[in-house]
Amino acid sequence: MALTTKGTMGTQLDMTRHVHFLFIVGGALATYLAYKIVGQIWFRFTPDVSFPIAAGIGLLAGGGLAVHLWRHEKTNQLAHEAVAELSRVTWPTRQELGAATVVVMVASMIAAAILGVFDAVCGWFTDVIY
């Protein structure tokens, strides 16, 4: 389990840890969403929303979906490939990110000003015609 070069066992374990984390977070989100959906359906049939039953059904549905997708070979392979691809990405530094943010904000303001002038001219023109 040495961390000597890229592609060793240590790097693979690190990627697997991220994949498992993604499946856990996805399962938690699916459980929450299933709980909310079951709670809404339960409330339609009876005004008493029973928390343990809705939570249990949500946990079974969301957790079951997460386990199913984790054990599904194609989905698991796709998640590993996505994490491997993201590990090869060169992420911008804080300074590069700040500069890019300023550029986007300035470009958005210029585009908004141009569209605002265009809208005002078109509005004035249609008022003159009609």
Backbone atoms as SQL, in Angstrom:
CREATE TABLE atoms (id INTEGER PRIMARY KEY, chain TEXT, resi INTEGER, resn TEXT, atom TEXT, x REAL, y REAL, z REAL);
INSERT INTO atoms VALUES
  (1, 'A', 1, 'MET', 'N', 0.816, -1.172, 0.000),
  (2, 'A', 1, 'MET', 'CA', 0.000, 0.000, 0.000),
  (3, 'A', 1, 'MET', 'C', 0.867, 1.246, 0.000),
  (4, 'A', 2, 'ALA', 'N', 1.862, 1.275, -0.790),
  (5, 'A', 2, 'ALA', 'CA', 2.780, 2.411, -0.841),
  (6, 'A', 2, 'ALA', 'C', 2.235, 3.496, -1.759),
  (7, 'A', 3, 'LEU', 'N', 2.550, 4.728, -1.426),
  (8, 'A', 3, 'LEU', 'CA', 2.138, 5.859, -2.242),
  (9, 'A', 3, 'LEU', 'C', 3.329, 6.341, -3.068),
  (10, 'A', 4, 'THR', 'N', 3.829, 5.502, -3.948),
  (11, 'A', 4, 'THR', 'CA', 5.021, 5.871, -4.702),
  (12, 'A', 4, 'THR', 'C', 4.688, 6.627, -5.969),
  (13, 'A', 5, 'THR', 'N', 3.882, 6.066, -6.818),
  (14, 'A', 5, 'THR', 'CA', 3.529, 6.723, -8.074),
  (15, 'A', 5, 'THR', 'C', 2.026, 6.690, -8.255),
  (16, 'A', 6, 'LYS', 'N', 1.574, 7.410, -9.246),
  (17, 'A', 6, 'LYS', 'CA', 0.150, 7.434, -9.540),
  (18, 'A', 6, 'LYS', 'C', -0.295, 6.063, -10.027),
  (19, 'A', 7, 'GLY', 'N', -1.423, 5.608, -9.541),
  (20, 'A', 7, 'GLY', 'CA', -1.938, 4.321, -9.954),
  (21, 'A', 7, 'GLY', 'C', -1.581, 3.211, -8.983),
  (22, 'A', 8, 'THR', 'N', -0.993, 3.522, -7.845),
  (23, 'A', 8, 'THR', 'CA', -0.667, 2.499, -6.866),
  (24, 'A', 8, 'THR', 'C', -1.882, 2.216, -6.001),
  (25, 'A', 9, 'MET', 'N', -1.709, 1.274, -5.091),
  (26, 'A', 9, 'MET', 'CA', -2.802, 0.849, -4.233),
  (27, 'A', 9, 'MET', 'C', -3.316, 2.005, -3.373),
  (28, 'A', 10, 'GLY', 'N', -2.445, 2.867, -2.891),
  (29, 'A', 10, 'GLY', 'CA', -2.869, 3.991, -2.059),
  (30, 'A', 10, 'GLY', 'C', -3.794, 4.935, -2.798),
  (31, 'A', 11, 'THR', 'N', -3.489, 5.226, -4.036),
  (32, 'A', 11, 'THR', 'CA', -4.342, 6.103, -4.831),
  (33, 'A', 11, 'THR', 'C', -5.685, 5.439, -5.101),
  (34, 'A', 12, 'GLN', 'N', -5.669, 4.137, -5.367),
  (35, 'A', 12, 'GLN', 'CA', -6.922, 3.425, -5.626),
  (36, 'A', 12, 'GLN', 'C', -7.797, 3.410, -4.381),
  (37, 'A', 13, 'LEU', 'N', -7.186, 3.215, -3.201),
  (38, 'A', 13, 'LEU', 'CA', -7.964, 3.249, -1.972),
  (39, 'A', 13, 'LEU', 'C', -8.534, 4.640, -1.736),
  (40, 'A', 14, 'ASP', 'N', -7.772, 5.674, -2.075),
  (41, 'A', 14, 'ASP', 'CA', -8.254, 7.033, -1.920),
  (42, 'A', 14, 'ASP', 'C', -9.461, 7.281, -2.826),
  (43, 'A', 15, 'MET', 'N', -9.405, 6.805, -4.073),
  (44, 'A', 15, 'MET', 'CA', -10.527, 6.978, -4.993),
  (45, 'A', 15, 'MET', 'C', -11.732, 6.177, -4.522),
  (46, 'A', 16, 'THR', 'N', -11.506, 4.965, -4.014),
  (47, 'A', 16, 'THR', 'CA', -12.602, 4.141, -3.529),
  (48, 'A', 16, 'THR', 'C', -13.290, 4.813, -2.344),
  (49, 'A', 17, 'ARG', 'N', -12.504, 5.473, -1.498),
  (50, 'A', 17, 'ARG', 'CA', -13.077, 6.180, -0.360),
  (51, 'A', 17, 'ARG', 'C', -14.028, 7.274, -0.840),
  (52, 'A', 18, 'HIS', 'N', -13.639, 8.004, -1.885),
  (53, 'A', 18, 'HIS', 'CA', -14.505, 9.050, -2.428),
  (54, 'A', 18, 'HIS', 'C', -15.767, 8.465, -3.049),
  (55, 'A', 19, 'VAL', 'N', -15.641, 7.340, -3.731),
  (56, 'A', 19, 'VAL', 'CA', -16.817, 6.700, -4.336),
  (57, 'A', 19, 'VAL', 'C', -17.784, 6.256, -3.251),
  (58, 'A', 20, 'HIS', 'N', -17.280, 5.641, -2.193),
  (59, 'A', 20, 'HIS', 'CA', -18.150, 5.213, -1.097),
  (60, 'A', 20, 'HIS', 'C', -18.819, 6.412, -0.435),
  (61, 'A', 21, 'PHE', 'N', -18.075, 7.493, -0.266),
  (62, 'A', 21, 'PHE', 'CA', -18.645, 8.704, 0.310),
  (63, 'A', 21, 'PHE', 'C', -19.780, 9.241, -0.564),
  (64, 'A', 22, 'LEU', 'N', -19.590, 9.228, -1.888),
  (65, 'A', 22, 'LEU', 'CA', -20.634, 9.699, -2.798),
  (66, 'A', 22, 'LEU', 'C', -21.883, 8.835, -2.704),
  (67, 'A', 23, 'PHE', 'N', -21.707, 7.518, -2.594),
  (68, 'A', 23, 'PHE', 'CA', -22.866, 6.640, -2.461),
  (69, 'A', 23, 'PHE', 'C', -23.569, 6.856, -1.120),
  (70, 'A', 24, 'ILE', 'N', -22.823, 7.121, -0.057),
  (71, 'A', 24, 'ILE', 'CA', -23.440, 7.375, 1.251),
  (72, 'A', 24, 'ILE', 'C', -24.238, 8.678, 1.219),
  (73, 'A', 25, 'VAL', 'N', -23.641, 9.729, 0.656),
  (74, 'A', 25, 'VAL', 'CA', -24.353, 11.012, 0.565),
  (75, 'A', 25, 'VAL', 'C', -25.577, 10.882, -0.347),
  (76, 'A', 26, 'GLY', 'N', -25.413, 10.189, -1.476),
  (77, 'A', 26, 'GLY', 'CA', -26.557, 9.962, -2.369),
  (78, 'A', 26, 'GLY', 'C', -27.653, 9.160, -1.697),
  (79, 'A', 27, 'GLY', 'N', -27.262, 8.163, -0.913),
  (80, 'A', 27, 'GLY', 'CA', -28.252, 7.379, -0.173),
  (81, 'A', 27, 'GLY', 'C', -28.977, 8.209, 0.861),
  (82, 'A', 28, 'ALA', 'N', -28.236, 9.097, 1.537),
  (83, 'A', 28, 'ALA', 'CA', -28.869, 9.969, 2.528),
  (84, 'A', 28, 'ALA', 'C', -29.861, 10.924, 1.858),
  (85, 'A', 29, 'LEU', 'N', -29.472, 11.483, 0.717),
  (86, 'A', 29, 'LEU', 'CA', -30.396, 12.360, -0.015),
  (87, 'A', 29, 'LEU', 'C', -31.615, 11.604, -0.527),
  (88, 'A', 30, 'ALA', 'N', -31.391, 10.387, -1.033),
  (89, 'A', 30, 'ALA', 'CA', -32.509, 9.575, -1.514),
  (90, 'A', 30, 'ALA', 'C', -33.430, 9.195, -0.356),
  (91, 'A', 31, 'THR', 'N', -32.865, 8.909, 0.808),
  (92, 'A', 31, 'THR', 'CA', -33.671, 8.580, 1.986),
  (93, 'A', 31, 'THR', 'C', -34.520, 9.772, 2.400),
  (94, 'A', 32, 'TYR', 'N', -33.918, 10.953, 2.433),
  (95, 'A', 32, 'TYR', 'CA', -34.661, 12.160, 2.805),
  (96, 'A', 32, 'TYR', 'C', -35.784, 12.437, 1.810),
  (97, 'A', 33, 'LEU', 'N', -35.467, 12.324, 0.524),
  (98, 'A', 33, 'LEU', 'CA', -36.485, 12.564, -0.499),
  (99, 'A', 33, 'LEU', 'C', -37.603, 11.539, -0.411),
  (100, 'A', 34, 'ALA', 'N', -37.260, 10.270, -0.213),
  (101, 'A', 34, 'ALA', 'CA', -38.281, 9.226, -0.085),
  (102, 'A', 34, 'ALA', 'C', -39.133, 9.462, 1.158),
  (103, 'A', 35, 'TYR', 'N', -38.508, 9.893, 2.264),
  (104, 'A', 35, 'TYR', 'CA', -39.262, 10.187, 3.481),
  (105, 'A', 35, 'TYR', 'C', -40.266, 11.309, 3.242),
  (106, 'A', 36, 'LYS', 'N', -39.839, 12.370, 2.542),
  (107, 'A', 36, 'LYS', 'CA', -40.747, 13.486, 2.263),
  (108, 'A', 36, 'LYS', 'C', -41.904, 13.051, 1.353),
  (109, 'A', 37, 'ILE', 'N', -41.585, 12.263, 0.337),
  (110, 'A', 37, 'ILE', 'CA', -42.632, 11.799, -0.579),
  (111, 'A', 37, 'ILE', 'C', -43.609, 10.886, 0.139),
  (112, 'A', 38, 'VAL', 'N', -43.095, 9.942, 0.917),
  (113, 'A', 38, 'VAL', 'CA', -43.964, 9.025, 1.664),
  (114, 'A', 38, 'VAL', 'C', -44.796, 9.809, 2.672),
  (115, 'A', 39, 'GLY', 'N', -44.205, 10.801, 3.321),
  (116, 'A', 39, 'GLY', 'CA', -44.952, 11.625, 4.270),
  (117, 'A', 39, 'GLY', 'C', -46.096, 12.371, 3.604),
  (118, 'A', 40, 'GLN', 'N', -45.856, 12.902, 2.393),
  (119, 'A', 40, 'GLN', 'CA', -46.922, 13.605, 1.671),
  (120, 'A', 40, 'GLN', 'C', -48.031, 12.649, 1.245),
  (121, 'A', 41, 'ILE', 'N', -47.644, 11.478, 0.766),
  (122, 'A', 41, 'ILE', 'CA', -48.657, 10.487, 0.371),
  (123, 'A', 41, 'ILE', 'C', -49.432, 10.013, 1.593),
  (124, 'A', 42, 'TRP', 'N', -48.719, 9.754, 2.686),
  (125, 'A', 42, 'TRP', 'CA', -49.360, 9.309, 3.919),
  (126, 'A', 42, 'TRP', 'C', -50.353, 10.355, 4.409),
  (127, 'A', 43, 'PHE', 'N', -49.987, 11.641, 4.322),
  (128, 'A', 43, 'PHE', 'CA', -50.848, 12.724, 4.785),
  (129, 'A', 43, 'PHE', 'C', -52.117, 12.837, 3.943),
  (130, 'A', 44, 'ARG', 'N', -52.041, 12.427, 2.657),
  (131, 'A', 44, 'ARG', 'CA', -53.235, 12.482, 1.799),
  (132, 'A', 44, 'ARG', 'C', -54.304, 11.506, 2.270),
  (133, 'A', 45, 'PHE', 'N', -53.871, 10.361, 2.806),
  (134, 'A', 45, 'PHE', 'CA', -54.826, 9.328, 3.209),
  (135, 'A', 45, 'PHE', 'C', -55.237, 9.433, 4.672),
  (136, 'A', 46, 'THR', 'N', -54.366, 9.938, 5.503),
  (137, 'A', 46, 'THR', 'CA', -54.695, 10.110, 6.910),
  (138, 'A', 46, 'THR', 'C', -54.053, 11.397, 7.412),
  (139, 'A', 47, 'PRO', 'N', -54.788, 12.210, 8.179),
  (140, 'A', 47, 'PRO', 'CA', -54.215, 13.473, 8.635),
  (141, 'A', 47, 'PRO', 'C', -53.097, 13.290, 9.666),
  (142, 'A', 48, 'ASP', 'N', -53.004, 12.123, 10.266),
  (143, 'A', 48, 'ASP', 'CA', -51.958, 11.866, 11.260),
  (144, 'A', 48, 'ASP', 'C', -50.723, 11.331, 10.555),
  (145, 'A', 49, 'VAL', 'N', -49.700, 12.179, 10.454),
  (146, 'A', 49, 'VAL', 'CA', -48.455, 11.750, 9.827),
  (147, 'A', 49, 'VAL', 'C', -47.647, 11.014, 10.887),
  (148, 'A', 50, 'SER', 'N', -47.543, 9.719, 10.711),
  (149, 'A', 50, 'SER', 'CA', -46.803, 8.914, 11.669),
  (150, 'A', 50, 'SER', 'C', -45.338, 8.905, 11.266),
  (151, 'A', 51, 'PHE', 'N', -44.511, 9.562, 12.068),
  (152, 'A', 51, 'PHE', 'CA', -43.092, 9.710, 11.753),
  (153, 'A', 51, 'PHE', 'C', -42.368, 8.372, 11.629),
  (154, 'A', 52, 'PRO', 'N', -42.525, 7.438, 12.551),
  (155, 'A', 52, 'PRO', 'CA', -41.740, 6.197, 12.436),
  (156, 'A', 52, 'PRO', 'C', -42.049, 5.395, 11.183),
  (157, 'A', 53, 'ILE', 'N', -43.302, 5.351, 10.790),
  (158, 'A', 53, 'ILE', 'CA', -43.647, 4.567, 9.609),
  (159, 'A', 53, 'ILE', 'C', -43.112, 5.248, 8.346),
  (160, 'A', 54, 'ALA', 'N', -43.322, 6.556, 8.211),
  (161, 'A', 54, 'ALA', 'CA', -42.827, 7.278, 7.035),
  (162, 'A', 54, 'ALA', 'C', -41.305, 7.257, 6.998),
  (163, 'A', 55, 'ALA', 'N', -40.663, 7.410, 8.159),
  (164, 'A', 55, 'ALA', 'CA', -39.205, 7.375, 8.197),
  (165, 'A', 55, 'ALA', 'C', -38.689, 5.988, 7.845),
  (166, 'A', 56, 'GLY', 'N', -39.356, 4.965, 8.331),
  (167, 'A', 56, 'GLY', 'CA', -38.936, 3.594, 8.019),
  (168, 'A', 56, 'GLY', 'C', -39.065, 3.274, 6.551),
  (169, 'A', 57, 'ILE', 'N', -40.193, 3.669, 5.961),
  (170, 'A', 57, 'ILE', 'CA', -40.383, 3.429, 4.526),
  (171, 'A', 57, 'ILE', 'C', -39.368, 4.239, 3.722),
  (172, 'A', 58, 'GLY', 'N', -39.135, 5.490, 4.123),
  (173, 'A', 58, 'GLY', 'CA', -38.134, 6.319, 3.442),
  (174, 'A', 58, 'GLY', 'C', -36.743, 5.746, 3.556),
  (175, 'A', 59, 'LEU', 'N', -36.391, 5.249, 4.742),
  (176, 'A', 59, 'LEU', 'CA', -35.081, 4.643, 4.940),
  (177, 'A', 59, 'LEU', 'C', -34.921, 3.383, 4.100),
  (178, 'A', 60, 'LEU', 'N', -35.960, 2.569, 4.060),
  (179, 'A', 60, 'LEU', 'CA', -35.889, 1.362, 3.232),
  (180, 'A', 60, 'LEU', 'C', -35.773, 1.702, 1.750),
  (181, 'A', 61, 'ALA', 'N', -36.557, 2.674, 1.301),
  (182, 'A', 61, 'ALA', 'CA', -36.528, 3.030, -0.123),
  (183, 'A', 61, 'ALA', 'C', -35.210, 3.696, -0.508),
  (184, 'A', 62, 'GLY', 'N', -34.817, 4.721, 0.218),
  (185, 'A', 62, 'GLY', 'CA', -33.581, 5.440, -0.108),
  (186, 'A', 62, 'GLY', 'C', -32.344, 4.613, 0.119),
  (187, 'A', 63, 'GLY', 'N', -32.276, 3.942, 1.260),
  (188, 'A', 63, 'GLY', 'CA', -31.131, 3.082, 1.550),
  (189, 'A', 63, 'GLY', 'C', -31.059, 1.901, 0.589),
  (190, 'A', 64, 'GLY', 'N', -32.207, 1.341, 0.288),
  (191, 'A', 64, 'GLY', 'CA', -32.228, 0.226, -0.665),
  (192, 'A', 64, 'GLY', 'C', -31.760, 0.652, -2.046),
  (193, 'A', 65, 'LEU', 'N', -32.170, 1.838, -2.472),
  (194, 'A', 65, 'LEU', 'CA', -31.719, 2.348, -3.766),
  (195, 'A', 65, 'LEU', 'C', -30.210, 2.565, -3.771),
  (196, 'A', 66, 'ALA', 'N', -29.679, 3.142, -2.694),
  (197, 'A', 66, 'ALA', 'CA', -28.235, 3.391, -2.615),
  (198, 'A', 66, 'ALA', 'C', -27.453, 2.080, -2.629),
  (199, 'A', 67, 'VAL', 'N', -27.910, 1.099, -1.869),
  (200, 'A', 67, 'VAL', 'CA', -27.219, -0.199, -1.844),
  (201, 'A', 67, 'VAL', 'C', -27.320, -0.872, -3.203),
  (202, 'A', 68, 'HIS', 'N', -28.497, -0.801, -3.821),
  (203, 'A', 68, 'HIS', 'CA', -28.668, -1.409, -5.146),
  (204, 'A', 68, 'HIS', 'C', -27.719, -0.777, -6.168),
  (205, 'A', 69, 'LEU', 'N', -27.655, 0.562, -6.180),
  (206, 'A', 69, 'LEU', 'CA', -26.770, 1.231, -7.136),
  (207, 'A', 69, 'LEU', 'C', -25.300, 0.968, -6.813),
  (208, 'A', 70, 'TRP', 'N', -24.951, 0.859, -5.542),
  (209, 'A', 70, 'TRP', 'CA', -23.573, 0.574, -5.152),
  (210, 'A', 70, 'TRP', 'C', -23.167, -0.822, -5.594),
  (211, 'A', 71, 'ARG', 'N', -24.082, -1.777, -5.517),
  (212, 'A', 71, 'ARG', 'CA', -23.775, -3.157, -5.902),
  (213, 'A', 71, 'ARG', 'C', -23.906, -3.379, -7.409),
  (214, 'A', 72, 'HIS', 'N', -24.590, -2.459, -8.108),
  (215, 'A', 72, 'HIS', 'CA', -24.757, -2.576, -9.556),
  (216, 'A', 72, 'HIS', 'C', -23.413, -2.314, -10.222),
  (217, 'A', 73, 'GLU', 'N', -22.941, -3.248, -11.011),
  (218, 'A', 73, 'GLU', 'CA', -21.578, -3.186, -11.555),
  (219, 'A', 73, 'GLU', 'C', -21.360, -1.969, -12.447),
  (220, 'A', 74, 'LYS', 'N', -22.294, -1.701, -13.357),
  (221, 'A', 74, 'LYS', 'CA', -22.115, -0.573, -14.278),
  (222, 'A', 74, 'LYS', 'C', -22.118, 0.767, -13.546),
  (223, 'A', 75, 'THR', 'N', -23.028, 0.931, -12.598),
  (224, 'A', 75, 'THR', 'CA', -23.108, 2.185, -11.857),
  (225, 'A', 75, 'THR', 'C', -21.851, 2.392, -11.013),
  (226, 'A', 76, 'ASN', 'N', -21.391, 1.338, -10.358),
  (227, 'A', 76, 'ASN', 'CA', -20.196, 1.433, -9.534),
  (228, 'A', 76, 'ASN', 'C', -18.975, 1.747, -10.396),
  (229, 'A', 77, 'GLN', 'N', -18.882, 1.108, -11.548),
  (230, 'A', 77, 'GLN', 'CA', -17.763, 1.371, -12.460),
  (231, 'A', 77, 'GLN', 'C', -17.801, 2.818, -12.969),
  (232, 'A', 78, 'LEU', 'N', -18.992, 3.302, -13.301),
  (233, 'A', 78, 'LEU', 'CA', -19.143, 4.682, -13.757),
  (234, 'A', 78, 'LEU', 'C', -18.730, 5.674, -12.672),
  (235, 'A', 79, 'ALA', 'N', -19.099, 5.391, -11.425),
  (236, 'A', 79, 'ALA', 'CA', -18.704, 6.271, -10.322),
  (237, 'A', 79, 'ALA', 'C', -17.193, 6.266, -10.142),
  (238, 'A', 80, 'HIS', 'N', -16.561, 5.097, -10.250),
  (239, 'A', 80, 'HIS', 'CA', -15.103, 5.026, -10.138),
  (240, 'A', 80, 'HIS', 'C', -14.429, 5.790, -11.283),
  (241, 'A', 81, 'GLU', 'N', -14.971, 5.668, -12.489),
  (242, 'A', 81, 'GLU', 'CA', -14.398, 6.396, -13.625),
  (243, 'A', 81, 'GLU', 'C', -14.541, 7.907, -13.444),
  (244, 'A', 82, 'ALA', 'N', -15.683, 8.348, -12.927),
  (245, 'A', 82, 'ALA', 'CA', -15.894, 9.782, -12.714),
  (246, 'A', 82, 'ALA', 'C', -14.922, 10.326, -11.671),
  (247, 'A', 83, 'VAL', 'N', -14.728, 9.584, -10.586),
  (248, 'A', 83, 'VAL', 'CA', -13.784, 10.024, -9.551),
  (249, 'A', 83, 'VAL', 'C', -12.358, 10.014, -10.089),
  (250, 'A', 84, 'ALA', 'N', -12.023, 9.003, -10.889),
  (251, 'A', 84, 'ALA', 'CA', -10.677, 8.952, -11.476),
  (252, 'A', 84, 'ALA', 'C', -10.458, 10.127, -12.419),
  (253, 'A', 85, 'GLU', 'N', -11.461, 10.473, -13.193),
  (254, 'A', 85, 'GLU', 'CA', -11.337, 11.601, -14.115),
  (255, 'A', 85, 'GLU', 'C', -11.203, 12.917, -13.348),
  (256, 'A', 86, 'LEU', 'N', -11.971, 13.062, -12.263),
  (257, 'A', 86, 'LEU', 'CA', -11.874, 14.279, -11.462),
  (258, 'A', 86, 'LEU', 'C', -10.536, 14.386, -10.743),
  (259, 'A', 87, 'SER', 'N', -9.884, 13.255, -10.485),
  (260, 'A', 87, 'SER', 'CA', -8.571, 13.327, -9.832),
  (261, 'A', 87, 'SER', 'C', -7.500, 13.831, -10.793),
  (262, 'A', 88, 'ARG', 'N', -7.765, 13.764, -12.094),
  (263, 'A', 88, 'ARG', 'CA', -6.805, 14.249, -13.086),
  (264, 'A', 88, 'ARG', 'C', -7.038, 15.712, -13.467),
  (265, 'A', 89, 'VAL', 'N', -8.085, 16.312, -12.954),
  (266, 'A', 89, 'VAL', 'CA', -8.411, 17.701, -13.281),
  (267, 'A', 89, 'VAL', 'C', -7.422, 18.633, -12.586),
  (268, 'A', 90, 'THR', 'N', -6.980, 19.646, -13.305),
  (269, 'A', 90, 'THR', 'CA', -6.152, 20.687, -12.713),
  (270, 'A', 90, 'THR', 'C', -7.084, 21.805, -12.250),
  (271, 'A', 91, 'TRP', 'N', -7.242, 21.917, -10.950),
  (272, 'A', 91, 'TRP', 'CA', -8.163, 22.890, -10.397),
  (273, 'A', 91, 'TRP', 'C', -7.483, 24.255, -10.306),
  (274, 'A', 92, 'PRO', 'N', -8.244, 25.342, -10.505),
  (275, 'A', 92, 'PRO', 'CA', -7.636, 26.681, -10.449),
  (276, 'A', 92, 'PRO', 'C', -7.245, 27.052, -9.019),
  (277, 'A', 93, 'THR', 'N', -6.242, 27.912, -8.940),
  (278, 'A', 93, 'THR', 'CA', -5.839, 28.420, -7.632),
  (279, 'A', 93, 'THR', 'C', -6.852, 29.459, -7.165),
  (280, 'A', 94, 'ARG', 'N', -6.713, 29.892, -5.941),
  (281, 'A', 94, 'ARG', 'CA', -7.638, 30.894, -5.398),
  (282, 'A', 94, 'ARG', 'C', -7.551, 32.202, -6.181),
  (283, 'A', 95, 'GLN', 'N', -6.339, 32.595, -6.582),
  (284, 'A', 95, 'GLN', 'CA', -6.161, 33.837, -7.330),
  (285, 'A', 95, 'GLN', 'C', -6.779, 33.707, -8.730),
  (286, 'A', 96, 'GLU', 'N', -6.572, 32.581, -9.386),
  (287, 'A', 96, 'GLU', 'CA', -7.163, 32.374, -10.713),
  (288, 'A', 96, 'GLU', 'C', -8.684, 32.372, -10.636),
  (289, 'A', 97, 'LEU', 'N', -9.217, 31.751, -9.593),
  (290, 'A', 97, 'LEU', 'CA', -10.668, 31.718, -9.419),
  (291, 'A', 97, 'LEU', 'C', -11.229, 33.111, -9.183),
  (292, 'A', 98, 'GLY', 'N', -10.535, 33.902, -8.376),
  (293, 'A', 98, 'GLY', 'CA', -10.973, 35.279, -8.132),
  (294, 'A', 98, 'GLY', 'C', -10.944, 36.114, -9.397),
  (295, 'A', 99, 'ALA', 'N', -9.877, 35.973, -10.196),
  (296, 'A', 99, 'ALA', 'CA', -9.774, 36.733, -11.442),
  (297, 'A', 99, 'ALA', 'C', -10.870, 36.316, -12.425),
  (298, 'A', 100, 'ALA', 'N', -11.126, 35.026, -12.514),
  (299, 'A', 100, 'ALA', 'CA', -12.165, 34.546, -13.425),
  (300, 'A', 100, 'ALA', 'C', -13.541, 35.025, -12.973),
  (301, 'A', 101, 'THR', 'N', -13.770, 35.074, -11.670),
  (302, 'A', 101, 'THR', 'CA', -15.046, 35.568, -11.152),
  (303, 'A', 101, 'THR', 'C', -15.257, 37.031, -11.508),
  (304, 'A', 102, 'VAL', 'N', -14.207, 37.831, -11.367),
  (305, 'A', 102, 'VAL', 'CA', -14.300, 39.256, -11.720),
  (306, 'A', 102, 'VAL', 'C', -14.595, 39.409, -13.208),
  (307, 'A', 103, 'VAL', 'N', -13.935, 38.612, -14.048),
  (308, 'A', 103, 'VAL', 'CA', -14.163, 38.687, -15.494),
  (309, 'A', 103, 'VAL', 'C', -15.618, 38.341, -15.816),
  (310, 'A', 104, 'VAL', 'N', -16.153, 37.314, -15.194),
  (311, 'A', 104, 'VAL', 'CA', -17.542, 36.924, -15.456),
  (312, 'A', 104, 'VAL', 'C', -18.507, 38.004, -14.990),
  (313, 'A', 105, 'MET', 'N', -18.250, 38.592, -13.827),
  (314, 'A', 105, 'MET', 'CA', -19.135, 39.643, -13.333),
  (315, 'A', 105, 'MET', 'C', -19.114, 40.877, -14.236),
  (316, 'A', 106, 'VAL', 'N', -17.939, 41.276, -14.676),
  (317, 'A', 106, 'VAL', 'CA', -17.832, 42.440, -15.560),
  (318, 'A', 106, 'VAL', 'C', -18.508, 42.156, -16.891),
  (319, 'A', 107, 'ALA', 'N', -18.273, 40.972, -17.451),
  (320, 'A', 107, 'ALA', 'CA', -18.907, 40.620, -18.725),
  (321, 'A', 107, 'ALA', 'C', -20.421, 40.577, -18.591),
  (322, 'A', 108, 'SER', 'N', -20.918, 40.083, -17.453),
  (323, 'A', 108, 'SER', 'CA', -22.367, 40.052, -17.230),
  (324, 'A', 108, 'SER', 'C', -22.943, 41.455, -17.133),
  (325, 'A', 109, 'MET', 'N', -22.240, 42.359, -16.464),
  (326, 'A', 109, 'MET', 'CA', -22.711, 43.744, -16.360),
  (327, 'A', 109, 'MET', 'C', -22.723, 44.431, -17.720),
  (328, 'A', 110, 'ILE', 'N', -21.694, 44.194, -18.519),
  (329, 'A', 110, 'ILE', 'CA', -21.648, 44.788, -19.868),
  (330, 'A', 110, 'ILE', 'C', -22.794, 44.248, -20.712),
  (331, 'A', 111, 'ALA', 'N', -23.015, 42.926, -20.662),
  (332, 'A', 111, 'ALA', 'CA', -24.115, 42.333, -21.437),
  (333, 'A', 111, 'ALA', 'C', -25.455, 42.867, -20.958),
  (334, 'A', 112, 'ALA', 'N', -25.635, 43.029, -19.636),
  (335, 'A', 112, 'ALA', 'CA', -26.887, 43.574, -19.101),
  (336, 'A', 112, 'ALA', 'C', -27.091, 45.012, -19.562),
  (337, 'A', 113, 'ALA', 'N', -26.022, 45.808, -19.591),
  (338, 'A', 113, 'ALA', 'CA', -26.138, 47.198, -20.045),
  (339, 'A', 113, 'ALA', 'C', -26.512, 47.260, -21.514),
  (340, 'A', 114, 'ILE', 'N', -25.869, 46.426, -22.330),
  (341, 'A', 114, 'ILE', 'CA', -26.183, 46.408, -23.770),
  (342, 'A', 114, 'ILE', 'C', -27.630, 45.991, -23.990),
  (343, 'A', 115, 'LEU', 'N', -28.074, 44.934, -23.288),
  (344, 'A', 115, 'LEU', 'CA', -29.460, 44.495, -23.445),
  (345, 'A', 115, 'LEU', 'C', -30.446, 45.532, -22.913),
  (346, 'A', 116, 'GLY', 'N', -30.074, 46.237, -21.839),
  (347, 'A', 116, 'GLY', 'CA', -30.933, 47.294, -21.313),
  (348, 'A', 116, 'GLY', 'C', -31.092, 48.434, -22.295),
  (349, 'A', 117, 'VAL', 'N', -30.005, 48.847, -22.926),
  (350, 'A', 117, 'VAL', 'CA', -30.071, 49.904, -23.941),
  (351, 'A', 117, 'VAL', 'C', -30.907, 49.433, -25.120),
  (352, 'A', 118, 'PHE', 'N', -30.684, 48.207, -25.558),
  (353, 'A', 118, 'PHE', 'CA', -31.451, 47.656, -26.672),
  (354, 'A', 118, 'PHE', 'C', -32.944, 47.624, -26.340),
  (355, 'A', 119, 'ASP', 'N', -33.293, 47.218, -25.108),
  (356, 'A', 119, 'ASP', 'CA', -34.691, 47.177, -24.693),
  (357, 'A', 119, 'ASP', 'C', -35.285, 48.581, -24.659),
  (358, 'A', 120, 'ALA', 'N', -34.523, 49.543, -24.156),
  (359, 'A', 120, 'ALA', 'CA', -35.029, 50.920, -24.099),
  (360, 'A', 120, 'ALA', 'C', -35.254, 51.480, -25.495),
  (361, 'A', 121, 'VAL', 'N', -34.319, 51.229, -26.408),
  (362, 'A', 121, 'VAL', 'CA', -34.462, 51.715, -27.787),
  (363, 'A', 121, 'VAL', 'C', -35.654, 51.042, -28.462),
  (364, 'A', 122, 'CYS', 'N', -35.795, 49.743, -28.278),
  (365, 'A', 122, 'CYS', 'CA', -36.938, 49.047, -28.887),
  (366, 'A', 122, 'CYS', 'C', -38.258, 49.539, -28.291),
  (367, 'A', 123, 'GLY', 'N', -38.281, 49.781, -26.972),
  (368, 'A', 123, 'GLY', 'CA', -39.486, 50.311, -26.332),
  (369, 'A', 123, 'GLY', 'C', -39.841, 51.689, -26.860),
  (370, 'A', 124, 'TRP', 'N', -38.841, 52.547, -26.981),
  (371, 'A', 124, 'TRP', 'CA', -39.079, 53.893, -27.516),
  (372, 'A', 124, 'TRP', 'C', -39.567, 53.808, -28.962),
  (373, 'A', 125, 'PHE', 'N', -38.955, 52.923, -29.745),
  (374, 'A', 125, 'PHE', 'CA', -39.313, 52.786, -31.157),
  (375, 'A', 125, 'PHE', 'C', -40.755, 52.289, -31.314),
  (376, 'A', 126, 'THR', 'N', -41.153, 51.302, -30.491),
  (377, 'A', 126, 'THR', 'CA', -42.536, 50.803, -30.598),
  (378, 'A', 126, 'THR', 'C', -43.534, 51.847, -30.103),
  (379, 'A', 127, 'ASP', 'N', -43.148, 52.685, -29.134),
  (380, 'A', 127, 'ASP', 'CA', -44.033, 53.776, -28.688),
  (381, 'A', 127, 'ASP', 'C', -44.228, 54.795, -29.790),
  (382, 'A', 128, 'VAL', 'N', -43.177, 55.073, -30.551),
  (383, 'A', 128, 'VAL', 'CA', -43.274, 56.029, -31.656),
  (384, 'A', 128, 'VAL', 'C', -44.170, 55.460, -32.761),
  (385, 'A', 129, 'ILE', 'N', -44.020, 54.206, -33.064),
  (386, 'A', 129, 'ILE', 'CA', -44.794, 53.601, -34.162),
  (387, 'A', 129, 'ILE', 'C', -46.252, 53.458, -33.764),
  (388, 'A', 130, 'TYR', 'N', -46.538, 52.995, -32.565),
  (389, 'A', 130, 'TYR', 'CA', -47.924, 52.753, -32.181),
  (390, 'A', 130, 'TYR', 'C', -48.455, 53.958, -31.465);
